Amino acid sequence: MENKREDRIQRLLLALKKTDKIHLKEASLLLNVSEMTIRRDLNVAPAPVILLGGYIVMDPKNNPATHYFVSEQKMRQVAEKKRLASRAAGLIQTNDTVFFDCGTTMPYVIESIPETLVFTAICYSLNTFLALQEKPHCDVILCGGAFKSSNSIFTPLGRSSELDYIRPSKAFISAAGVSIEHGVTCYNFDELLMKHQAMERSAQSILVADSTKFDQVRPAAIAPLARFNVLVSDAEPPRAYLDFCSQSDIPLLV
């Protein structure tokens, strides 16, 4: 069984020498196995290729010049992310213009959006962009700039970005830490410009954070918790957060 898995991975590596990515459906046809088999191959043990937003790509961690921390995080808290994803996706309505933040939670939210829904999406990260490409009735706007391999995002080279010309109806913001005292935080300072701009320009700012993020504080400050209009998580947070959301008139969706 292990030899068959290794053989399939080697065939994927050969195919990726000719292209930068392979859709999961194409890989299934190439290897003559189910998509579930390929997912299992890539999840049971470390492999030189990874599944990202429905595409199989080379794992950038194998390139000493880059450090792709998004790929290291993508298999953590999967159950929690999937639980909150459908709740968050249910907030998107027909013809909405929605900003999707970077991180590993957003692709799960996007996968939960109905295939028939017509909407416009704005993003600035590679994994989010690839996930949005799978939605047949979604018009995608990718904010460009310099590519940051550590968190797979594009950052503007100048003072302007595509968001200067857009008023999203909703902004889904991800975070690595949520604290009543210290606010909502993340690891990477280079994400802050787009997060802040999206929150300033959007009618609603929706915080999407699984329950492991509560009472955690990371170095980069996104905003005070009271700045968000809605909080979506996979389970109820500690009592202090329930009281805070109630007093601040922030709907808590779990």
C-alpha positions in Angstrom: 0.0 0.0 0.0 2.8 2.4 0.9 4.7 1.6 -2.3 1.5 2.5 -4.3 1.3 5.8 -2.5 4.9 6.6 -3.2 4.4 5.7 -6.8 1.5 8.1 -7.1 3.4 10.9 -5.5 6.3 10.4 -7.8 4.0 10.6 -10.8 2.6 13.8 -9.5 6.1 15.2 -9.1 6.9 14.4 -12.7 3.7 16.0 -13.8 4.5 19.2 -11.8 7.8 19.6 -13.7 5.7 20.6 -16.7 3.3 22.9 -14.9 3.0 24.9 -11.7 -0.2 23.2 -10.4 -2.5 20.4 -11.2 -6.2 20.4 -10.3 -7.3 17.6 -8.0 -9.8 16.4 -10.7 -7.0 16.2 -13.3 -4.7 14.4 -10.8 -7.5 11.9 -10.2 -7.8 11.2 -14.0 -4.0 11.1 -14.4 -3.5 8.5 -11.6 -6.8 6.6 -12.2 -7.7 6.8 -8.6 -10.4 8.8 -6.6 -9.9 12.3 -5.4 -10.3 10.9 -1.8 -7.3 8.6 -2.4 -5.1 11.5 -3.4 -6.2 13.5 -0.4 -5.4 10.6 1.8 -2.0 10.2 0.1 -1.1 13.8 0.9 -2.5 13.8 4.5 -1.3 10.5 6.0 2.4 11.6 6.0 4.6 14.5 4.8 5.0 14.7 1.0 6.9 16.9 -1.4 3.6 18.0 -2.8 0.6 19.6 -1.1 -3.1 20.3 -1.8 -3.8 24.0 -1.8 -7.2 25.4 -2.7 -8.2 22.4 -4.8 -4.8 22.3 -6.6 -1.8 20.1 -6.1 1.4 22.2 -6.0 5.0 21.7 -4.9 5.5 22.2 -1.2 7.6 25.4 -1.0 9.1 24.2 2.3 11.3 22.0 0.1 12.8 25.1 -1.5 15.4 26.5 1.0 14.8 30.0 -0.4 11.3 30.1 0.9 9.3 29.3 4.1 5.6 28.7 3.4 4.1 28.8 6.8 0.5 28.7 5.4 1.2 25.2 4.3 2.4 24.2 7.7 -0.9 25.5 9.2 -3.4 24.1 6.7 -3.9 20.8 8.5 -4.3 22.3 12.0 -7.7 22.8 13.6 -9.3 21.4 10.5 -12.5 20.2 12.3 -12.9 23.5 14.0 -12.5 25.4 10.7 -15.0 23.2 8.9 -17.6 23.7 11.6 -17.4 27.5 11.5 -17.1 27.6 7.7 -20.7 26.9 6.8 -21.9 29.3 9.4 -19.8 32.1 8.0 -20.6 31.3 4.4 -24.3 31.5 5.2 -23.8 35.3 5.8 -23.0 35.9 2.1 -26.0 36.9 0.0 -26.7 37.1 -3.8 -24.7 39.9 -5.4 -22.7 40.7 -2.3 -19.2 42.1 -2.8 -17.0 40.3 -0.2 -13.4 40.7 0.9 -11.7 37.5 2.0 -8.7 37.7 4.2 -5.6 35.4 4.0 -5.0 32.4 6.2 -6.1 28.7 6.2 -9.7 29.2 7.4 -10.9 31.2 4.4 -10.7 28.3 1.8 -13.1 26.3 4.0 -15.5 29.2 4.1 -15.3 29.6 0.4 -15.9 25.8 -0.2 -19.1 26.2 1.9 -20.5 28.9 -0.4 -23.3 27.4 -2.6 -22.2 26.8 -6.2 -25.2 28.7 -7.5 -24.5 31.9 -5.6 -23.6 35.0 -7.6 -21.2 37.2 -5.8 -18.0 39.3 -6.2 -14.9 38.4 -4.2 -11.8 40.5 -3.4 -8.7 38.8 -2.0 -4.9 39.2 -1.7 -3.7 35.7 -0.9 -2.9 32.8 -3.2 -4.7 30.1 -1.4 -7.9 32.2 -1.1 -7.7 33.1 -4.8 -7.3 29.4 -5.9 -10.3 28.5 -3.8 -12.5 31.3 -5.3 -11.6 30.1 -8.8 -13.7 27.0 -8.1 -16.9 29.0 -7.7 -18.6 29.2 -11.1 -20.6 32.4 -10.4 -18.0 34.4 -8.6 -16.2 37.4 -10.1 -12.7 37.4 -8.5 -10.6 40.5 -7.9 -7.0 39.7 -6.8 -5.1 42.6 -5.2 -1.6 42.5 -6.6 1.9 43.5 -5.5 4.9 41.8 -4.1 4.5 38.2 -3.2 5.3 37.1 0.4 6.0 33.4 0.4 5.8 33.0 4.2 2.0 33.7 4.3 1.2 33.5 0.6 0.0 37.0 0.2 0.5 39.9 -2.3 1.3 43.3 -0.8 0.9 46.7 -2.6 4.1 48.2 -4.0 2.8 51.8 -3.5 0.2 53.6 -1.5 -2.8 52.4 -3.5 -4.4 49.0 -4.1 -7.5 47.7 -5.8 -9.4 48.2 -2.6 -9.2 51.9 -3.1 -11.9 51.6 -5.7 -14.2 49.0 -4.0 -16.8 49.2 -1.2 -17.3 45.6 0.0 -20.5 44.8 1.7 -18.7 42.3 4.0 -15.1 41.7 5.0 -14.2 38.3 6.4 -11.1 38.8 8.6 -9.1 35.9 10.1 -6.9 36.1 13.2 -4.4 34.1 15.2 -5.4 35.7 18.5 -8.5 37.1 20.1 -8.4 38.9 23.5 -10.8 41.3 25.2 -8.0 43.3 26.6 -5.5 43.2 23.8 -7.8 43.0 20.8 -7.6 40.8 17.7 -4.1 40.0 16.5 -2.1 38.0 13.9 1.5 36.9 13.4 2.5 38.9 10.3 2.8 42.6 10.2 2.7 42.6 6.3 -1.0 41.5 6.5 -2.1 44.5 8.5 -2.4 47.0 5.6 -5.0 45.0 3.7 -6.8 43.9 6.8 -7.1 47.5 8.0 -8.1 48.8 4.6 -10.8 46.1 4.1 -12.3 46.9 7.6 -12.4 50.6 6.9 -14.1 50.3 3.5 -16.5 47.5 4.3 -20.1 47.9 5.5 -19.6 44.9 7.9 -16.4 43.5 9.4 -16.8 39.8 10.3 -14.2 38.1 12.5 -13.8 34.4 11.7 -11.8 32.7 14.4 -11.9 29.1 15.7 -12.2 28.5 19.5 -8.4 27.9 19.9 -7.7 31.5 19.2 -9.5 32.9 22.3 -7.2 34.3 25.0 -4.3 34.3 22.6 -2.2 37.4 21.8 0.0 37.7 18.7 2.4 40.5 17.8 0.5 42.3 15.0 -2.5 44.3 16.1 -5.5 44.1 13.8 -8.2 45.9 15.8 -10.0 46.0 19.1 -12.6 43.2 19.4 -15.4 45.8 19.6 -14.5 47.0 16.1 -16.1 43.9 14.6 -19.8 43.7 13.6 -20.0 39.9 13.8 -18.0 37.1 15.4 -18.1 33.6 13.9 -16.5 30.6 15.7 -16.9 26.8 16.0 -17.9 26.7 19.6 -18.8 29.1 22.5 -15.9 31.1 23.8 -15.3 31.6 27.6 -18.0 33.4 29.5 -16.2 36.7 29.5 -16.4 36.8 25.7 -20.2 36.0 25.7 -20.7 38.9 28.1 -18.5 41.3 26.1 -20.3 40.5 22.8 -23.7 40.9 24.4 -22.7 44.3 25.9 -21.1 45.5 22.7 -24.0 44.3 20.5 -21.8 41.9 18.5 -23.7 38.9 17.2 -21.8 35.7 18.1 -22.5 32.9 15.6 -21.3 29.4 16.6 
